Amino acid sequence: MLRPRLIFLKFTLLLGVSLNTIYPIYATDLTEKQLPKQTELTNYFSVCSKKEVLPKKQSVSSQQLTATSSKRVLTRDTINESPAKKQKINHHANNSVISPPQSQSDCRTRKNSQPEMKLQFLQGEDTHIQAYSNLIRKAKSHIIIASWNLNFIPDLIFKSLMKAKKQGVHLDFIVNSVKREATLDYFLDDDNAEENTFQLFETKSHAKFLFVDSEFLILGSYNALGETFEENEDASFMLEGSVNQLWPFYMSIRETYTDIGEDLSHVFGGIAMISKVRNPGPRPLLRRTFEDGSPIFLLRTLKEHEDFFRQATPYSSNVTIYSPFSTKDNTLKRLKALESLVKSEIPVYLRVLEKFERGLIRLLALVPELKKHAHVEVASSHQKVIVLGDQTICIGSLNWLSSAQSEKDPYANVELSIVLQWPKEESIIRTNYRS
């Protein structure tokens, strides 16, 4: 019964029914020849035209989609059913009703068409808990949370999630592992529930984000589904805007998982599938520009992270890296890259947890030229941040000193980061990262 409906859906797409909306511009990767001069830092990613089409306002029922499971997909049904029957379970699509974005011909928000997308910097455990809880309470149809694992959830976030679930809001958790099954039991649907409102997916994910109704996004280093007891200083960006403004971020994050072979189409919903059918090619780097000229980028692959590191780092007056952990091979590789990219007169600050300080100092001794102008400092912090002078800041989930640096690495996971550049980032850097 499901396959004919999917065929019909694709047939309507070919006819172009209700699909007449164009999305803004995206950005492409750079080659070495395109590297800018130091004074052109805000333009180090070039821009090209990219169209994306979405349907008019519509809902997609749970029966319209069938999706294979990722590493593990958990609902109350999947626990009660036999292993053979689990593979046949139909998972719900996002039933939220999404209004179509309006046409735009430029990556810069039109001043007269709609209010500008809002950006807010978050730092500290209490700030994140309050921000997550506030957005969850605003949810009308769909919440997606990605966290390293499912463990003890902060009380305020937990209560907000339970209230949203009781109100019929769909909850989707994306984690690398489940550390506490008792937490999972609170969210699983009852056997007699008319509709599943909760799913959990175990994937190769290290990303940390909250997406609410395609209108609110928090993305950074905060693990909302598993409390961190050792370090509690996190950093994130919060974006608020229309579906038109946030949909490119939604689709880019979706494709991050599909690129590594994880089928999470049942998380991101039918409208995302329609959008992808209309735009089947690979998704380039996402760039937007605020009205004041500040560029913002979403880094969604390890290649994009490495391109950013290679292209932006050489043009900084100083480099500060917050990366709580250190490992021998990956850290040494990163230090050697810094040695080749950063001039000897540019100070480099490497901030890690105290228990990794000595190991990092030993590794730095193997990179003598970098050692002359690099400083290892202790920071009781879980944030993953690169600060380049007063012009560029990158905040996300990637541990720059310890994580895999290639998708081919068997330990590579999904990583997401946001890059913000001058002038909007200047006050954030001066207030929070300059002593």
C-alpha positions in Angstrom: 0.0 0.0 0.0 2.9 2.4 0.6 4.8 2.0 -2.6 1.9 3.2 -4.9 1.6 6.3 -2.8 5.3 7.1 -3.1 5.0 6.6 -6.9 2.1 8.9 -7.0 3.9 11.5 -5.0 6.9 11.4 -7.3 4.5 11.6 -10.3 3.0 14.8 -8.9 6.5 16.2 -8.5 7.2 15.6 -12.2 4.1 17.5 -13.1 5.4 20.3 -11.0 2.2 20.5 -8.9 2.5 23.1 -6.2 6.3 23.3 -6.5 7.0 26.8 -7.6 9.2 28.3 -4.9 12.8 29.2 -5.3 15.4 29.1 -2.5 18.4 31.5 -2.1 22.0 31.2 -3.1 24.5 28.7 -1.7 28.3 28.7 -1.6 30.9 26.5 -3.2 34.2 25.2 -2.1 37.3 27.1 -2.9 40.4 25.9 -4.8 43.8 27.1 -3.8 43.8 29.7 -6.6 40.7 31.3 -5.1 42.2 32.0 -1.7 41.7 35.7 -0.8 44.1 38.3 0.5 44.1 39.0 4.2 41.8 42.0 3.8 39.2 39.9 2.1 38.6 37.4 4.9 34.9 37.8 4.8 34.8 36.6 1.2 37.0 33.5 1.5 34.1 31.3 0.4 32.7 32.1 -3.1 29.1 32.2 -3.9 27.1 30.5 -6.7 23.5 30.3 -7.6 21.4 27.4 -6.2 17.7 26.9 -6.6 15.6 24.8 -4.2 11.9 24.2 -4.6 9.4 23.4 -1.9 5.7 22.5 -2.0 2.9 24.7 -0.9 1.5 24.3 2.6 0.7 20.7 3.2 0.9 17.9 5.7 2.4 14.4 5.1 0.7 11.5 6.9 2.7 8.8 8.6 1.4 6.2 6.0 3.0 8.0 3.1 6.6 7.1 3.9 8.5 3.9 4.7 12.1 4.1 5.7 14.8 1.6 6.6 16.2 1.9 10.1 19.5 3.4 11.0 21.8 1.6 13.4 19.0 1.4 15.9 15.5 2.9 15.8 13.5 2.6 19.0 9.8 3.0 19.6 7.6 1.1 22.0 6.6 -1.2 19.1 10.2 -2.1 18.2 10.9 -3.3 21.8 7.8 -5.6 21.8 8.1 -7.0 18.3 10.4 -9.8 17.2 13.7 -8.9 15.4 12.3 -10.1 12.1 9.2 -8.0 12.4 11.1 -4.9 13.5 12.5 -4.5 10.0 8.9 -4.1 8.6 7.8 -1.4 11.0 6.6 1.8 9.3 8.0 4.9 11.0 6.1 8.2 11.2 7.0 11.1 9.0 7.0 14.6 10.4 3.4 15.5 10.4 4.1 19.2 10.9 2.5 21.6 8.5 5.1 23.8 7.0 4.4 27.0 5.0 6.4 27.4 1.8 9.4 29.8 1.7 9.1 32.8 -0.5 11.3 33.5 -3.6 14.6 35.2 -3.1 17.3 36.0 -5.6 20.1 36.8 -3.3 21.8 35.2 -0.3 21.4 38.4 1.7 18.0 38.8 3.4 15.8 41.3 1.7 15.3 44.2 4.1 11.7 44.9 3.0 10.5 41.4 2.6 10.6 39.9 6.1 12.4 40.5 9.4 16.0 39.4 9.5 16.9 36.0 10.9 17.9 36.5 14.5 21.2 35.2 16.0 22.1 34.7 19.6 25.3 33.5 21.3 24.9 31.0 24.1 27.5 30.1 26.7 27.4 28.2 29.9 25.3 25.3 31.2 22.5 27.3 32.8 22.1 29.4 29.6 21.8 26.4 27.4 19.3 24.6 29.7 17.1 27.7 29.8 17.3 28.3 26.0 16.6 24.6 25.2 13.6 24.6 27.6 12.2 27.8 26.2 12.3 26.6 22.6 10.9 23.2 23.4 7.9 24.9 25.1 7.3 26.8 21.9 7.1 23.7 19.7 3.9 23.1 17.9 4.6 20.0 15.9 8.1 18.7 15.7 11.3 18.6 17.8 14.7 17.1 16.8 17.5 16.9 19.3 20.9 15.5 18.6 23.2 14.7 21.5 26.3 12.4 22.0 24.3 10.0 24.1 21.1 9.5 26.0 21.7 9.6 29.7 20.5 11.8 32.6 18.6 14.8 31.0 18.7 18.1 32.9 15.4 18.4 34.9 14.1 21.6 33.2 14.7 20.2 29.7 13.2 16.8 30.7 10.0 18.4 32.0 9.6 20.6 28.9 10.1 17.5 26.6 7.5 15.5 28.5 5.0 18.3 28.4 5.6 18.7 24.6 5.0 15.0 24.1 1.7 15.0 26.0 0.6 17.9 23.7 1.2 15.7 20.7 4.5 17.2 19.5 6.7 14.7 17.7 10.1 14.0 19.4 13.0 12.6 17.5 16.3 12.0 19.3 19.6 11.4 17.4 22.3 9.9 19.5 25.5 7.9 19.2 24.5 5.5 22.0 22.0 5.0 24.9 23.7 5.1 28.2 20.6 4.9 30.4 17.7 2.8 29.3 15.5 4.1 32.2 15.6 7.6 30.5 14.4 6.1 27.3 11.5 4.4 28.9 9.9 7.7 29.9 9.6 8.7 26.2 8.5 5.4 24.6 4.9 5.5 23.4 2.2 3.3 25.0 1.2 0.1 23.3 -2.3 1.4 22.7 -1.2 4.9 21.4 -3.0 5.9 18.2 0.1 7.5 16.8 3.8 7.3 17.7 5.1 10.6 18.9 8.7 9.5 19.7 11.6 7.9 18.0 15.2 7.5 18.9 18.0 6.9 16.4 21.5 5.6 17.1 23.8 6.8 14.4 27.4 7.8 13.9 26.6 11.2 15.2 28.6 13.6 17.4 26.5 16.6 16.4 24.7 18.6 19.1 21.6 20.6 18.0 18.0 21.4 18.6 15.6 22.0 15.8 12.0 23.2 16.6 9.4 23.4 13.8 12.0 24.4 11.2 11.9 27.9 12.8 14.4 27.6 15.7 17.9 26.1 15.7 20.5 25.8 18.5 23.7 24.3 17.3 27.0 24.0 19.2 28.7 21.8 21.8 25.9 21.2 24.3 24.7 17.7 25.0 21.1 18.2 26.0 20.2 14.6 26.4 23.1 13.6 28.6 24.4 15.8 31.4 28.2 16.4 31.5 29.6 16.1 34.9 33.3 16.9 34.3 33.1 20.1 32.2 30.1 22.3 31.9 31.2 25.3 29.8 29.6 25.0 26.4 29.0 27.4 23.5 26.3 27.4 20.8 24.6 29.7 18.3 20.8 30.1 18.3 19.0 31.0 15.1 15.4 32.1 14.9 13.6 32.9 11.8 10.9 31.9 9.3 10.7 28.5 7.7 12.0 30.2 4.6 15.2 31.3 6.4 15.8 28.1 8.4 14.9 25.5 5.8 18.3 25.5 4.1 19.9 24.7 7.5 17.2 22.0 8.0 18.0 20.4 4.6 21.7 20.7 5.0 21.6 18.9 8.3 19.4 16.2 6.9 21.9 15.6 4.1 24.8 15.4 6.5 23.3 12.1 7.7 22.3 10.8 4.3 25.9 11.4 3.0 27.2 8.8 5.5 24.5 6.3 4.6 22.2 7.0 7.5 18.6 7.1 6.4 16.8 9.5 8.6 14.2 10.6 6.1 11.6 9.5 8.7 13.0 12.2 11.0 13.2 15.1 8.6 9.8 14.3 7.0 8.0 14.1 3.7 8.5 17.7 2.6 12.3 17.3 3.0 12.0 14.3 0.7 10.1 16.3 -1.8 12.7 19.0 -1.7 15.4 16.5 -2.3 13.6 14.9 -5.2 13.6 18.3 -6.8 17.2 18.9 -6.1 18.9 15.5 -6.3 22.5 16.7 -6.6 25.1 17.1 -3.8 24.5 20.0 -1.5 27.2 22.7 -1.5 28.4 24.7 1.5 25.6 26.7 3.0 26.2 30.5 3.3 23.9 33.3 4.3 24.6 37.0 4.8 23.0 39.2 7.4 21.9 42.8 6.6 25.0 44.2 8.2 27.2 42.2 5.7 28.1 39.4 8.2 28.5 36.0 6.5 27.3 32.9 8.3 28.3 29.4 7.2 27.1 25.9 8.2 29.9 23.4 8.1 28.3 20.0 7.8 31.0 17.6 6.6 34.6 16.9 7.7 35.8 18.2 4.4 34.0 21.5 4.9 35.5 21.7 8.4 39.0 21.0 7.0 38.6 23.5 4.1 37.6 26.2 6.6 40.6 25.4 8.8 43.0 25.4 5.9 41.6 28.5 4.2 40.8 30.8 7.1 43.5 30.1 9.6 46.5 31.6 7.7 44.9 35.1 7.6 44.4 35.6 11.4 46.3 37.9 13.7 46.0 35.2 16.4 44.5 31.7 16.7 42.7 30.3 19.7 41.4 26.8 19.7 39.1 25.4 22.4 39.2 21.6 22.1 38.8 19.8 25.4 40.4 16.5 24.5 43.7 15.4 23.0 44.7 12.2 21.2 48.2 11.3 20.0 47.7 10.8 16.2 45.0 13.2 15.4 46.4 15.9 17.7 49.9 15.6 16.2 48.4 15.9 12.7 46.5 19.0 13.6 49.6 20.6 15.2 51.7 19.9 12.1 48.9 21.6 10.0 49.0 24.6 12.3 52.8 24.8 11.9 52.5 24.9 8.1 49.6 27.3 8.0 50.4 29.9 10.7 53.3 32.3 10.5 55.8 32.3 13.3 54.9 35.8 14.5 51.2 34.8 15.0 50.4 33.6 18.6 48.5 30.3 18.9 46.5 29.4 22.0 45.5 25.8 22.6 43.0 25.3 25.4 42.2 21.8 26.8 41.0 20.1 29.9 43.6 19.8 32.7 44.1 16.1 32.3 45.1 16.5 28.7 47.5 19.4 29.3 50.7 17.4 29.8 50.1 15.1 26.8 49.5 18.1 24.6 52.7 19.8 25.7 54.6 16.6 24.9 53.1 16.5 21.4 53.8 20.1 20.8 57.5 19.4 21.5 57.5 17.3 18.3 56.5 20.3 16.3 59.4 22.7 17.1 58.5 25.6 14.9 55.0 25.8 16.2 56.1 25.4 19.8 58.0 28.7 19.5 54.7 30.7 19.3 52.1 28.3 20.7 50.7 28.3 24.2 49.0 25.4 26.0 46.4 26.6 28.5 43.9 24.8 30.8 40.2 25.5 30.3 37.5 23.6 32.2 35.4 23.8 29.1 33.5 21.5 26.8 33.1 24.0 24.0 34.6 23.4 20.6 35.6 26.8 19.2 38.1 28.4 16.9 38.6 32.1 17.2 40.6 33.8 14.4 41.6 37.3 15.4 38.5 39.5 15.8 37.0 38.6 12.5 36.0 34.9 12.6 34.6 32.5 15.1 33.6 28.8 14.5 31.4 27.1 17.1 30.2 23.5 16.8 30.7 19.9 17.8 34.1 19.1 16.3 36.9 18.6 18.7 39.6 20.2 16.6 42.6 18.6 18.3 41.3 15.1 18.8 38.6 14.3 16.2 39.0 12.4 12.9 39.9 14.7 10.0 38.6 12.6 7.1 35.4 10.8 6.4 37.5 7.7 5.6 38.6 7.5 9.2 36.7 4.6 10.9 36.1 6.8 13.9 34.6 9.7 12.0 31.2 10.9 13.1 28.7 13.5 11.9 30.0 16.9 13.0 28.2 20.3 12.6 29.6 23.8 13.1 28.6 27.4 12.4 31.1 30.0 11.2 30.3 33.7 11.9 32.4 36.5 10.5 32.8 40.3 10.9 31.1 42.5 11.9 28.4 40.5 13.8 30.9 38.2 15.6 33.2 41.0 16.9 31.3 41.7 20.1 31.0 38.0 20.8 34.8 37.5 20.5 35.7 40.6 22.5 33.2 39.9 25.3 33.8 36.2 25.7 37.1 35.2 24.2 39.5 38.1 24.9 40.7 38.6 28.4 
